[in-house]
Amino acid sequence: MWRRIRAGALAVVVMACMGQSVGALSVPTAPSLAVPIVDTTSTLTSEQIELLATQIKAGRAEKSYQIGILMIPTLEGQVLEEYSLEVARRWGIGDSTNNGVLLIVVKNDRVLRIEVGRGLEGDLTDTRAKKIITSVIRPKFKANDYYGGISAGVSSIQAAVAKQADPALTTDSSGGFESIMEGIGSVFFFIIFGLMWLGSMLARSKSWWAGGVIGGVVGLVSLLITQAHPLAFIATLVLVPFGLLFDFVVSRNYREHKATGTLPSWWAGGGTWGGGGGGGIGGGSFGGGGFSGGGSSGSW
């Protein structure tokens, strides 16, 4: 579970510190299954797009799965993992067995992600997706070889789905340090989104004391788990007033924004998705596969 959320942690922390809500970046119209590539940056030539389509089609003929590719210039402040998941779901990559994969490249932001459908998570694991990004795609992107990076990435994705070893994958010597940093990032990510979820619940309740009750319950649980450790007593004394104050603040923020017809602040459960896009075009479209956030992200 942690691997699914680690890569977005830093972006979420930055957004939280800046007090920004999720933006309104539209989702491009889904491409056809015959040519499942959308490049709004005009980086890939028509010949390269055709080659990628042929490469994807050849792999699909050997083992049933669907791959979609999206290349955009910027996220306009949105979180990569959230936008990628939205695109994958809107496009409906994969069929009823949830066998879809989305490779999204954000050229100007220099970030990318491999979004994996639920049915392929056992073969294209988060760890393998991460290795494909760092060992296969990233070196070519650093050399401004975007077609080469995408093509090599597709080949590695196809090898994973076919349960084949991939000689292109190498061991990253910085893996230990990256794992530590990703773990720390995951904790921050969980805390921030946990507060957002809790804030949205408390803000819509009619009470202002529920936060204190929740803080007290968490404190009591910590006392039981730690066998009444002194730090658990301190945590309980802190969590109760913090919960009361947090509930009061988010509830007031929610009421004020509701009265003016605007979205609450991010820490009070605000934020919304941008619209646009969706649906297939001529030549047959994707089959409506499901995604739950599996995959990995990276940069170059």
Summary of the structure (lengths in Angstrom):
residues: 300
radius of gyration: 21.9
end to end distance: 24.3
largest distance: 67.5
contacts: 1000
relative contact order: 0.20
helix: 54%
strand: 11%
